[in-house]
Amino acid sequence: MTTRTGRGDMTAIRRVSALLSLAAILAGCDKAGPAEVRRDATEFPVRATWSATLAPVGASTVQGSLAISEYVGSRLETSINITGAVPNAPYQWRIYRGGDCSVNVAATNATSGNGLFLFATTQSYPDLVASGTGAAALAREIAGSLDPNGAYSVRIRRSQTATGWNGLSPVACGTLRPSGPA
């Protein structure tokens, strides 16, 4: 055995003793295993559910519903369906924050709170394509979380090449409401 002298040095015996003490402490830890780590978003529990019934606007015949399961970890699983659409036609759908279906003005910016502002990105909303009977359904995951005290609406319009839709002049609209915790 070698021994060093000097301030702050440990002998080999002290080092071994310290390691054995650490091993004893770790051995006494919870035998159930380490804390569980969740890396897959599908493993998170549902925090809230939301729903909207879409009613036709004006002379439109498009109607439908949207259901959302909001998961801890900022993930929304959406399921939207429409009926009464023009057969084989594409339709755009979007969730807007800043008001229910009575609001028909675009927000001046994301923080103004004075009108409709798109929730998430346009890429979050692929087109609904009506079948030959005028019905369409789509399931989609969207990143984000909804404020239970916020006002949201889901709006539908015939697809157009312009991507900058501000939510005005929809053919169908529904006010999104929390339908309770999971």
Secondary structure, 3 states (H helix, E strand, C coil): CCCCCCCCCCCHHHHHHHHHHHHHHHHCCCCCCCCCCCCCHHHCCEEEEEEEEEEECCCCCCEEEEEEEEECCCEEEEEEEEECCCCCCEEEEEEEECCCCCCCCECCCCCCCCCEEECCCHHHCCCEECCCCCCEEEEEEEECCCCCCCCEEEEEEECCCCCCCCCCCCCEEEEEEEEEEC
